Amino acid sequence: MHDHSFGTTPVPAGSLAPPGLKGLVVATTTVGSVRGTEGWFHYRDQDAVTVARHHTFEAATGLLLDGQLPDAPAESRVRVALADARSIDLGLVTDLHARAERTGASRMSVLRATLALLVDDTPSIDLDDAGRRDRLHAAIGAVPSVLAALHRLDSGETPLPSDPALGHVADFIRMTTGATPSPRAARAVETYLLLTLDHGFNASTFTSRVITSTGAGVGSALVGAIGALSGPLHGGAPSRVLDMLEAIGDPSNTRSWAQDELGAGRKLMGFGHAVYRADDPRSLLLRETAVGLGGPLVEQACAVEAEMLQFLKETKPDAVIVTNVEFYAAVALTLAGLPQEMFTPAFTTSRVVGWSAHILEQAADNKIMRPSARYVGPEPTRSA
């Protein structure tokens, strides 16, 4: 049995963890890991890029939640479970959207509120594995339906009911745009979602496990994870890459634009990663996906990438800066017809699967997470 409160090497009592817990092992997992120095990552025992190339969203969901790639009947069962769960109460979403318009609440805030009402939040400690899994399937199916409905309401359009005849990703696109996507476009979005299902012990994944460690329901754990993801330092912003490409215009302007951005203390969107010290494998596959779709935007992006990487190599010779997943995600999602404002929501429809896998793992072998803090304030006065 694993103690998920501590790493493989327990930290001595009273010792101070590094800022942000960076590099500190706090749990063991079989869900997957990121091999940043090697430039690859995996889901369970499967290379994640291979999964993204050759499998469906439903198959990958089965892999992460059940521990192995499903055979055809098992994949079909996942497909049916997600299709059933995509059928949600659109009236509830409409009501909450109206309230959000009056208060100015964000779309992610409405997603949290809706999910809290849609997913049974029986304490996970009172459920068996099958009960937790059923509720997680319900959440994985509901998230794209809620987000698509909110997008349409923001656009002044009527939310669309789900279509169980479509795959999970194709239906998400249809509920968002109002049109059934071509197989090529659906596969481009699916490739992106398959590449972002899980990616190490990031802030939102850690949040989901901390909440689960209290015995709380899976709905609470997912709502907390979404809250962490909504922070601007975590979720990433592929949409900002489009803004960057528009601002640069001709690729010959890349260097001067980058110099101005760095001089102003701003980050270059789509470049650099906290973990990878080799090429980001997600970016490589999404570049291939974007090139396969073709068009002027791809040509511009490829030229800007080459100019930017050369600029960064010359100006920061001691740093290893690679193109990250956001850069070509923005291009591929745009060419597939997904609106720019739906890029972060699309990421959420993917990462909810990884959170779910970690919730199941934490709940199956649990100990409440209870770290300590070191007091550094004024010396207290103790009462007699």
NUTIKE-568488 format. One record per residue (C-alpha): x, y, z. Coordinates in steps of 0.001 Angstrom, whole numbers. Each point is the difference from the previous one (the first is absolute). Layout:
% residues N
+---------+---------+---------+
!       X !       Y !       Z !
+---------+---------+---------+
!       X !       Y !       Z !
...
+---------+---------+---------+
***
This chain:
% residues 384
+---------+---------+---------+
!       X !       Y !       Z !
+---------+---------+---------+
!       0 !       0 !       0 !
!    1282 !    3450 !    -910 !
!    -140 !    2976 !    2360 !
!   -1096 !    2801 !   -2340 !
!     823 !    2692 !    2534 !
!    3745 !    -365 !    -454 !
!    2601 !    -616 !   -2664 !
!    2118 !   -3077 !    -421 !
!    2566 !    1675 !    2283 !
!   -1861 !    1461 !    3031 !
!     895 !    3568 !     911 !
!    1357 !     293 !    3566 !
!   -2414 !    1644 !    2419 !
!     481 !    3747 !     120 !
!    2053 !     244 !   -3216 !
!   -1010 !    2746 !   -2410 !
!   -1226 !    -971 !   -3473 !
!    1254 !    1938 !   -3029 !
!   -2068 !    3001 !   -1160 !
!   -3146 !   -1176 !   -1765 !
!     949 !   -3587 !     947 !
!    2048 !     -20 !   -3226 !
!    1587 !   -3398 !    -547 !
!   -1292 !   -1389 !    3287 !
!   -1427 !   -3524 !    -297 !
!   -3304 !     -30 !    1890 !
!   -1651 !   -3159 !   -1349 !
!     457 !   -3143 !   -2012 !
!   -2109 !    -562 !   -3098 !
!    -618 !   -2465 !   -2800 !
!   -1984 !    2511 !   -2094 !
!    3034 !    1263 !   -1922 !
!    2973 !    2345 !      82 !
!    1918 !    2606 !   -1977 !
!    3614 !    -749 !    -973 !
!     959 !    3596 !    -677 !
!    3706 !    -472 !    -611 !
!    -784 !   -2779 !   -2467 !
!   -2776 !    1879 !   -1774 !
!   -2871 !   -2447 !     439 !
!   -2851 !    -907 !    2332 !
!   -2317 !   -2936 !     497 !
!   -3469 !   -1017 !    1140 !
!     204 !   -3139 !    2138 !
!    2547 !   -2137 !   -1882 !
!    -836 !    1460 !   -3413 !
!    1921 !    2720 !   -1847 !
!   -2453 !    2918 !      -1 !
!     849 !    1162 !   -3522 !
!    -620 !   -3512 !   -1334 !
!   -3370 !       2 !    1758 !
!    -802 !    3383 !   -1580 !
!     966 !   -1233 !   -3458 !
!   -1898 !   -3245 !     -32 !
!   -2863 !      19 !    2501 !
!   -3262 !    1757 !     765 !
!    -899 !    2227 !    2932 !
!   -2220 !   -2787 !    1317 !
!    2824 !   -2566 !    -160 !
!    2396 !    2349 !    1789 !
!   -2621 !     664 !    2678 !
!    -225 !   -3753 !     545 !
!    3794 !    -211 !     182 !
!     324 !    2699 !    2653 !
!   -2949 !   -1044 !    2134 !
!     406 !   -3785 !    -272 !
!    3750 !    -366 !    -402 !
!     135 !   -1594 !   -3432 !
!   -1115 !     702 !   -3539 !
!   -3526 !   -1392 !    -415 !
!    -924 !   -2619 !   -2551 !
!   -2812 !     821 !   -2440 !
!   -2910 !    -967 !    2317 !
!    1527 !    1897 !    2945 !
!     630 !    3078 !   -2161 !
!   -3604 !    -168 !   -1164 !
!   -1172 !     -23 !    3616 !
!    2020 !    3141 !     712 !
!   -1456 !    1619 !   -3114 !
!   -3548 !    -772 !    1162 !
!     702 !    1206 !    3553 !
!    1384 !    3331 !   -1233 !
!   -2802 !     436 !   -2533 !
!   -2591 !    -548 !    2721 !
!    1779 !    2479 !    2264 !
!     136 !    2702 !   -2701 !
!   -3793 !     183 !     169 !
!    -399 !    2638 !    2717 !
!   -2669 !    2390 !    1259 !
!     574 !    2960 !   -2325 !
!   -2589 !    1998 !    1929 !
!    2279 !    -100 !    3045 !
!    2905 !    1324 !   -2053 !
!   -2199 !    2748 !   -1442 !
!   -1156 !    1074 !    3463 !
!    3524 !      96 !    1409 !
!    1237 !    1879 !   -3060 !
!   -2652 !    2651 !     559 !
!    1101 !     371 !    3626 !
!    3622 !     261 !   -1109 !
!    -867 !    2793 !   -2425 !
!   -1466 !    1993 !    2886 !
!    3004 !    -545 !    2274 !
!    2796 !     -10 !   -2558 !
!    1116 !   -3546 !     876 !
!    2405 !   -1666 !   -2412 !
!    -815 !   -2980 !   -2201 !
!    2209 !   -2235 !    2141 !
!   -1910 !    1142 !    3079 !
!   -3266 !   -1039 !   -1634 !
!    1538 !   -3342 !    -947 !
!     925 !    -590 !    3640 !
!   -3488 !     907 !    1190 !
!   -1677 !   -2172 !   -2621 !
!    2235 !   -2988 !     618 !
!    -634 !     259 !    3731 !
!   -3713 !    -395 !    -707 !
!     255 !   -2636 !   -2733 !
!    2401 !   -2478 !    1622 !
!   -1029 !   -2041 !    3041 !
!    2376 !    1098 !    2760 !
!    -346 !   -2940 !    2377 !
!    3235 !    -142 !    2025 !
!    2477 !   -2135 !   -1908 !
!     881 !   -1800 !    3205 !
!   -3576 !   -1375 !      72 !
!     162 !   -1375 !   -3559 !
!    1685 !   -2978 !   -1576 !
!    2152 !     341 !   -3111 !
!   -2947 !    -622 !   -2333 !
!   -2043 !    2739 !    1666 !
!    2819 !    2522 !    -332 !
!     575 !   -1003 !   -3615 !
!   -3679 !     457 !    -902 !
!      20 !    3513 !    1413 !
!    3228 !     848 !   -1780 !
!   -1399 !   -1214 !   -3325 !
!   -2954 !    2300 !     658 !
!    2356 !    2933 !     539 !
!    2200 !    -740 !   -3030 !
!   -3115 !    -100 !   -2181 !
!   -1598 !    3085 !    1513 !
!    2976 !    2371 !    -277 !
!      22 !     438 !   -3813 !
!   -3783 !     316 !     -89 !
!      19 !    2738 !    2633 !
!    2842 !    1903 !   -1654 !
!   -1538 !    -217 !   -3468 !
!   -3341 !    1205 !    1375 !
!    1650 !    2945 !    1763 !
!    1805 !     978 !   -3186 !
!   -3212 !      21 !   -1989 !
!   -1810 !    1977 !    2690 !
!    2849 !    2542 !      29 !
!    -434 !     252 !   -3778 !
!   -3756 !     556 !     277 !
!    -808 !   -3466 !   -1344 !
!   -2053 !   -2877 !    1359 !
!    1953 !   -2887 !    1597 !
!    -123 !   -3253 !   -1937 !
!    -814 !   -3402 !    1476 !
!    2612 !   -2716 !    -344 !
!       5 !   -2553 !   -2807 !
!     824 !   -3488 !    1312 !
!     719 !   -1213 !   -3537 !
!    3148 !    2141 !    -124 !
!    3302 !    -581 !    1730 !
!     810 !    2083 !    3059 !
!    2232 !    2533 !   -1766 !
!   -2103 !     379 !   -3153 !
!   -3077 !     609 !    2149 !
!    1839 !    2620 !    2058 !
!     875 !    1884 !   -3197 !
!   -3553 !    -323 !   -1346 !
!   -1558 !    1223 !    3264 !
!    2403 !    2956 !     -82 !
!    -166 !    1063 !   -3653 !
!   -3403 !   -1337 !   -1049 !
!    1508 !   -2054 !   -2833 !
!    1223 !   -3591 !     -62 !
!    3741 !     195 !    -701 !
!    1768 !   -1811 !   -2804 !
!    1871 !   -3127 !    1111 !
!    3274 !    1843 !    -668 !
!    -934 !    2964 !    2173 !
!   -1362 !   -2212 !    2770 !
!    3198 !   -2034 !     -10 !
!    2141 !    3139 !     287 !
!   -1874 !    1097 !    3142 !
!      16 !   -3555 !    1324 !
!    3787 !    -149 !    -436 !
!     379 !    3110 !    2138 !
!   -2339 !   -1345 !    2687 !
!    1803 !   -3352 !      36 !
!    3304 !    1776 !     581 !
!   -1265 !    1955 !    3010 !
!   -1891 !   -2648 !    2016 !
!    2641 !    -124 !    2716 !
!    3422 !    1557 !     469 !
!    1658 !    -684 !    3316 !
!    -776 !    1349 !    3452 !
!   -1091 !    3468 !   -1066 !
!   -1910 !    2370 !    2296 !
!   -3511 !   -1071 !   -1003 !
!     818 !   -3710 !     159 !
!    1553 !     456 !    3436 !
!   -3085 !    1953 !    1074 !
!   -2299 !   -2833 !   -1060 !
!    2002 !   -2467 !    2048 !
!     180 !    2195 !    3110 !
!   -3775 !     412 !     -25 !
!    -532 !   -3705 !    -634 !
!    2326 !    -804 !    2904 !
!   -2563 !    1553 !    2358 !
!   -2579 !   -2552 !   -1128 !
!   -1977 !    2664 !   -1869 !
!   -2131 !    -857 !   -3016 !
!    1414 !    -136 !   -3507 !
!   -2105 !    3017 !    -955 !
!    1722 !    2103 !    2661 !
!    3415 !   -1213 !   -1121 !
!    -717 !     912 !   -3627 !
!   -1460 !    3391 !     892 !
!    3163 !     724 !    1967 !
!    2208 !   -1100 !   -2875 !
!   -1871 !    2289 !   -2389 !
!     500 !    2825 !    2471 !
!    3749 !    -596 !     -76 !
!     -19 !    -200 !   -3792 !
!   -1775 !    3350 !    -273 !
!    3060 !    1755 !    1402 !
!    1960 !    1825 !   -2737 !
!    3284 !   -1589 !    1110 !
!   -1232 !   -3545 !    -590 !
!   -2376 !    -693 !   -2845 !
!    2059 !    1456 !   -2794 !
!   -1385 !    2141 !   -2759 !
!     180 !   -1316 !   -3562 !
!   -2327 !    2848 !    -981 !
!    2789 !    2472 !     793 !
!    2142 !   -1658 !   -2659 !
!   -2505 !    1137 !   -2618 !
!     237 !    3525 !    1371 !
!    3782 !    -242 !    -268 !
!     -82 !   -1233 !   -3601 !
!   -2378 !    2815 !    -917 !
!    2230 !    2565 !    1698 !
!    3139 !   -1278 !   -1760 !
!   -1579 !    -217 !   -3425 !
!    2833 !    -632 !   -2440 !
!    2498 !   -2497 !    1492 !
!    2810 !    2463 !    -721 !
!   -1386 !    2096 !    2885 !
!     482 !   -2816 !    2522 !
!    3301 !    1125 !    1487 !
!    -903 !    3626 !     495 !
!   -3372 !    -951 !    1478 !
!    1617 !   -2507 !    2387 !
!    2595 !    2559 !    1117 !
!   -2752 !    2482 !     808 !
!   -1974 !   -2612 !    1974 !
!    2987 !   -1138 !    2048 !
!    1040 !    3609 !     548 !
!   -3440 !     685 !    1443 !
!     330 !   -2976 !    2357 !
!   -2594 !   -2136 !   -1779 !
!     224 !   -3693 !    -878 !
!     131 !   -1377 !   -3513 !
!   -3136 !   -2114 !    -421 !
!     582 !   -3521 !   -1271 !
!    3675 !    -220 !     939 !
!    1669 !   -1481 !    3056 !
!   -1146 !   -2692 !    2433 !
!     610 !    -637 !    3683 !
!     768 !   -3705 !    -521 !
!    1184 !    -698 !   -3545 !
!    3697 !     372 !    -727 !
!    -434 !   -1671 !   -3369 !
!   -2688 !     530 !   -2634 !
!   -3538 !     -16 !    1415 !
!   -1416 !   -3152 !   -1648 !
!   -3506 !    1467 !      74 !
!    1141 !    2957 !   -2076 !
!    1689 !   -2255 !   -2543 !
!   -3164 !   -2015 !    -653 !
!   -2211 !    3098 !     -79 !
!    2378 !    1622 !   -2491 !
!    -403 !   -3072 !   -2179 !
!   -3772 !     208 !     445 !
!     -84 !    3687 !    -928 !
!    2209 !    -509 !   -3051 !
!   -2358 !   -2760 !   -1105 !
!   -2893 !    2474 !      90 !
!    2060 !    2553 !   -1943 !
!    -584 !    3629 !    -885 !
!    1562 !    3459 !     471 !
!    -300 !     -85 !    3803 !
!    2132 !   -3153 !     144 !
!    2596 !    1494 !   -2321 !
!     188 !    3133 !    2128 !
!     210 !   -1990 !    3233 !
!    2813 !   -2224 !   -1260 !
!    2009 !    3006 !   -1158 !
!    -584 !    1904 !    3258 !
!     996 !   -3069 !    2022 !
!    3298 !    -327 !   -1881 !
!     796 !    3695 !     447 !
!    -954 !     -32 !    3672 !
!    2041 !   -3068 !     884 !
!    3059 !    1458 !   -1719 !
!    -512 !    3317 !    1797 !
!    -290 !   -1747 !    3367 !
!    3067 !   -2125 !    -700 !
!    2041 !    3112 !    -698 !
!   -1330 !    2141 !    2865 !
!    -211 !   -2729 !    2645 !
!    2788 !   -2421 !    -956 !
!     117 !   -1663 !    3421 !
!   -3726 !    -747 !     120 !
!   -1830 !   -2929 !   -1584 !
!   -3165 !    1541 !   -1453 !
!   -2307 !   -2147 !   -2102 !
!   -3278 !     522 !   -1791 !
!   -2707 !   -1093 !    2412 !
!   -3405 !   -1573 !    -521 !
!   -1836 !    3330 !    -138 !
!    1646 !    1209 !   -3207 !
!   -1267 !   -2559 !   -2489 !
!   -3090 !    -787 !    2075 !
!   -1217 !    3498 !    -849 !
!     621 !    -553 !   -3704 !
!   -1508 !   -3494 !    -185 !
!   -3120 !     908 !    1996 !
!    -583 !    3095 !   -2134 !
!     317 !   -1922 !   -3243 !
!   -2374 !   -2644 !    1359 !
!   -2647 !    2700 !     499 !
!     -17 !     309 !    3790 !
!    -533 !    3620 !    1134 !
!    2953 !    1645 !    1738 !
!   -1941 !     563 !    3214 !
!    -574 !   -3765 !     242 !
!    3679 !    -974 !     161 !
!     266 !     -50 !    3811 !
!   -3427 !   -1685 !     347 !
!    1186 !   -2668 !   -2449 !
!    3015 !    -605 !    2221 !
!   -2348 !    -466 !    2946 !
!   -2036 !   -2653 !   -1849 !
!    3243 !   -1913 !    -381 !
!    1672 !     465 !    3368 !
!   -3121 !   -1076 !    1893 !
!     948 !   -3548 !   -1066 !
!    3431 !     242 !    1628 !
!   -1480 !    1474 !    3154 !
!   -2477 !   -2874 !      99 !
!    2767 !   -2596 !    -242 !
!    1871 !    1636 !    2886 !
!   -3177 !     236 !    2079 !
!    -591 !   -3735 !    -431 !
!    3585 !    -770 !     929 !
!     -27 !    2240 !    3069 !
!   -3342 !   -1321 !    1257 !
!    1028 !   -3633 !    -453 !
!    2967 !     289 !    2349 !
!    -548 !    3114 !    2042 !
!    1512 !    1935 !    2848 !
!    -968 !    3610 !     596 !
!    2651 !    2469 !   -1130 !
!    1098 !    2128 !    2939 !
!    3282 !    1864 !    -523 !
!    1396 !    2498 !    2483 !
!     904 !    3680 !    -193 !
!    2917 !    1763 !    1694 !
!   -1025 !    3063 !    1971 !
!    2222 !    3033 !    -820 !
!   -1999 !    2837 !    1614 !
!     769 !    2009 !    3127 !
!     839 !   -1965 !    3121 !
!   -3336 !    -808 !    1670 !
!    -769 !     696 !    3625 !
!   -1188 !   -3048 !    1837 !
!   -2679 !     501 !    2636 !
!     792 !   -1118 !    3503 !
+---------+---------+---------+
***
